[in-house]
Amino acid sequence: MRRDWGLVPKLLLGIVIGALVGYLWRVASLPVLILRVPLTLSSLFSTLLSFIIPIMIVAFVVAGISNLTQNAGKLVTATLLFSYTSLLAAALMTYIVGQSIFPHFIRPITQTAGEGIEAIEPLFSLQISPFFGVTEAIIFAFLIGLALSALSRVNKALTMKQLFIDFEAVITYLLGRLIIPVLPYYIFANFINLGYTGQIAEVFKVFGIILLLTFIQHFAYVLSLFGFASRFVPTSFKDMIKNQVPAYLTAFGTQSSAASIPVNLMSARDNGFNEQIAEFVIPLTATVHLPGSMISVSSTLLGVMMMHGLDYSPQVMIPFYLTLGMSLVAAPGVPGGAIMTALPFMYMVGIEPDGPLASLLITLYITQDSFGTSINVSGDNAICALVDAYARRFKPATRIKLEQ
């Protein structure tokens, strides 16, 4: 019986083997022509990724937004507002921590780090123009998604809405069967170049420190979120943390927010939240509230930008955070999660979505995906606490009146 190692071990294996092959090839002064073959395949994959990214934006963002506000009302609005605010707070916390700490151990990688050795070029490349650009895809997706969301509430344009939902399923299938399985080989080829030019030691050093700091920020943020939410509900901070453990472990083991929803609902009930509120909020926040993913993307992105001397000023990063917070509605269910959703918007911070820096980000993110998902799920119960507290302000007869 064939054993599937899983994506993370394959990625780590691709990193190690690629780095070793590149380094040993340079040390042994072997012919570079042979290494140009995997780099050519990597270049072709990069072209395919560039082609599919605008299509991915349309598929996921339109479907995600059109489904967001089917049951629009005060509680939906409150849930979305609390969730979006939480995502922005997570991103800003990560930016402040990263800007304060990262510069002490991250320095821009210069050509001297590679002893003047040029990177290996592919044998050839293909130029395939996407149907439309990333900017056009973003504008189109948001406009159509918002329009379909409004029209579906009055039972109009339901066929078109279903078309985009099916389109999302098609793109998800392509990602799961074509893009994601090839990622380890793509990363293997990119790390060949890092090993060959001598930059790999600095990259590995930064990898470890970024991952450690990201884990610390995950737990610091979710504990702060529970501490804040516990001030508005009868359940104590300590009890909320204790009740969250089963859902946290489920999310960690399954790497899926959706699979964790039933256990997370049990945690919400143990916290004493209104059952109808919980059954509404927990599934919705599994789609719109991903603070762990936001922290992971923001932290790894900041580290990679510092490594390569890119501008990470607030004027550059804040617009990206604002956009990413809205776009994460497309992340659940997508192979690779938030980082695949974030790729199309990397141009805003000077990173090519199909370039080597993007592959570096994918690697950093996926290696910590279980931790990010666990924080996403845990944070959902904090949002549920806030919505439950908000609902208590309504009159008893009307405070939990949700449209079906």
Order of alpha helices (4+ residues) and beta strands (2+ residues): alpha-alpha-alpha-alpha-alpha-alpha-alpha-alpha-alpha-alpha-alpha-alpha-alpha-alpha-alpha
